[in-house]
């Protein structure tokens, strides 16, 4: 069995309608969709939950108090034989070493998905794959990106994809 996962972060949108159409399509087509925080509005959470077959969300540092109360800061999920940790490390600056994220989890994940820096990243450290999907919108001179992950047993394939402006 193969599980497909779409990972986004840092969408910073006021409405679900503002989310890029490519992201919405990927969310609908994936087995699991994950948002790594900085969602900003409940309407975006609602749209994400409605569009996804299975949705996992964590809150970020830019999310208002009501979202911080309704969404966890960190989550761990098991997908096939892979333990996935999900977080939005608001304590980290743009250059923090991803290995610092191990402290957010009681058990060392096989895959850590995180946001906050707006910088796409795929890096394996101490046997754990770290993936930051980047920012879920295009801004001046910075592309919007998402991560597309496939899990088959213990095998993890990850790709950062650029979102084309429409």
C-alpha positions as CSV (number, residue, x, y, z in Angstrom):
1,X,0.0,0.0,0.0
2,X,1.2,3.5,-0.8
3,X,0.1,6.6,1.1
4,X,0.3,10.1,-0.5
5,X,0.7,13.2,1.6
6,X,0.5,16.8,0.7
7,X,2.2,19.1,3.2
8,X,1.8,22.9,3.3
9,X,2.7,25.6,5.7
10,X,2.7,29.3,6.3
11,X,-0.3,30.1,4.0
12,X,-1.1,33.3,5.9
13,X,-4.4,33.6,4.1
14,X,-7.6,35.4,5.2
15,X,-10.0,33.1,3.4
16,X,-9.9,29.5,2.0
17,X,-10.7,31.0,-1.4
18,X,-7.3,32.8,-1.3
19,X,-5.5,29.4,-1.2
20,X,-3.8,28.7,-4.5
21,X,-5.9,26.3,-6.7
22,X,-3.0,23.9,-7.1
23,X,-2.7,23.5,-3.4
24,X,-6.5,22.9,-3.1
25,X,-6.3,20.3,-5.8
26,X,-3.3,18.5,-4.2
27,X,-5.2,18.4,-0.9
28,X,-8.2,16.9,-2.4
29,X,-6.2,14.2,-4.2
30,X,-4.0,13.2,-1.3
31,X,-4.7,10.5,1.2
32,X,-3.5,12.8,4.0
33,X,-3.1,16.6,4.0
34,X,-1.0,18.3,6.6
35,X,-0.7,22.0,7.4
36,X,2.3,23.0,9.5
37,X,0.9,26.2,10.9
38,X,0.5,29.9,10.3
39,X,-2.9,29.4,8.9
40,X,-4.3,32.7,10.2
41,X,-8.1,32.3,9.9
42,X,-10.7,29.7,10.9
43,X,-12.2,29.8,7.4
44,X,-8.9,28.4,6.1
45,X,-9.0,25.7,8.7
46,X,-12.6,24.9,7.8
47,X,-11.8,24.8,4.0
48,X,-8.8,22.6,4.6
49,X,-10.8,20.1,6.7
50,X,-13.6,20.0,4.1
51,X,-11.3,19.5,1.2
52,X,-8.9,16.9,2.7
53,X,-9.7,13.2,2.9
54,X,-7.8,13.2,6.2
55,X,-6.5,16.5,7.6
56,X,-3.8,17.1,10.2
57,X,-3.1,20.7,11.3
58,X,-0.9,22.3,13.9
59,X,-0.9,26.0,14.9
60,X,1.9,28.5,14.3
61,X,3.2,31.6,15.9
62,X,1.1,33.9,13.7
63,X,-2.1,32.2,14.4
64,X,-4.6,34.0,16.6
65,X,-5.4,32.8,20.1
66,X,-8.6,31.0,19.1
67,X,-6.7,28.8,16.6
68,X,-3.9,28.2,19.1
69,X,-6.5,26.9,21.5
70,X,-8.2,24.7,19.0
71,X,-5.1,23.2,17.2
72,X,-2.1,21.5,18.8
73,X,1.4,22.9,18.6
74,X,2.8,19.5,17.8
75,X,1.4,16.2,16.6
76,X,2.7,12.7,15.9
77,X,1.0,10.3,13.6
78,X,1.8,6.8,12.3
79,X,1.5,6.3,8.5
80,X,2.2,2.7,7.5
81,X,5.6,2.0,9.2
82,X,6.7,5.6,9.5
83,X,6.4,7.8,12.6
84,X,5.8,11.4,11.5
85,X,6.2,14.4,13.8
86,X,4.5,17.7,12.8
87,X,5.3,21.1,14.3
88,X,5.7,24.8,13.8
89,X,8.8,25.8,15.8
90,X,8.1,29.4,16.6
91,X,11.2,29.5,18.8
92,X,13.5,29.0,15.7
93,X,15.0,31.7,13.6
94,X,15.5,31.3,9.8
95,X,18.9,29.6,10.3
96,X,18.1,27.2,13.2
97,X,19.5,23.7,12.8
98,X,16.6,21.3,12.0
99,X,18.0,18.8,14.5
100,X,16.8,21.1,17.3
101,X,13.3,19.9,16.4
102,X,14.0,16.5,18.0
103,X,13.3,18.2,21.4
104,X,9.6,18.7,20.4
105,X,9.0,15.0,20.3
106,X,9.0,12.3,23.1
107,X,9.9,9.6,20.5
108,X,12.3,10.2,17.6
109,X,10.2,10.4,14.4
110,X,11.3,8.9,11.1
111,X,10.0,12.1,9.4
112,X,9.6,15.6,10.8
113,X,7.4,18.0,9.0
114,X,7.7,21.7,10.0
115,X,7.0,25.2,8.9
116,X,7.9,28.7,10.2
117,X,11.0,29.6,8.1
118,X,9.2,29.9,4.8
119,X,12.3,28.1,3.3
120,X,11.8,24.7,1.6
121,X,14.1,22.1,3.0
122,X,14.7,18.3,2.7
123,X,17.5,17.0,4.8
124,X,18.3,13.8,6.6
125,X,19.9,14.1,10.0
126,X,20.6,11.1,12.3
127,X,18.3,8.9,10.3
128,X,15.3,11.3,10.3
129,X,14.1,13.1,7.2
130,X,13.3,16.7,7.9
131,X,10.9,18.4,5.4
132,X,9.8,22.0,5.4
133,X,7.3,22.6,2.5
134,X,8.2,26.4,2.4
135,X,5.5,29.0,2.1
136,X,2.1,28.1,0.7
137,X,1.8,31.3,-1.4
138,X,3.9,33.2,-3.9
139,X,5.2,36.6,-2.8
140,X,7.6,39.1,-4.4
141,X,10.6,37.1,-5.6
142,X,9.7,34.0,-3.5
143,X,7.9,31.1,-5.0
144,X,5.1,29.3,-3.3
145,X,5.9,25.7,-2.6
146,X,4.5,22.5,-1.2
147,X,5.9,19.1,-0.3
148,X,4.6,15.9,-1.9
149,X,5.4,12.8,0.1
150,X,4.8,9.2,-0.7
151,X,5.1,6.5,2.0
152,X,5.3,2.8,1.1
153,X,6.0,0.7,4.2
154,X,9.2,2.2,5.6
155,X,10.2,3.9,2.4
156,X,9.7,7.7,2.3
157,X,9.9,9.8,-0.9
158,X,9.7,13.5,-0.7
159,X,9.6,16.2,-3.3
160,X,9.3,20.0,-3.0
161,X,7.1,21.4,-5.7
162,X,6.9,25.0,-6.9
163,X,3.4,26.4,-7.2
164,X,2.9,28.1,-10.5
165,X,1.2,31.5,-10.4
166,X,-2.1,31.6,-12.1
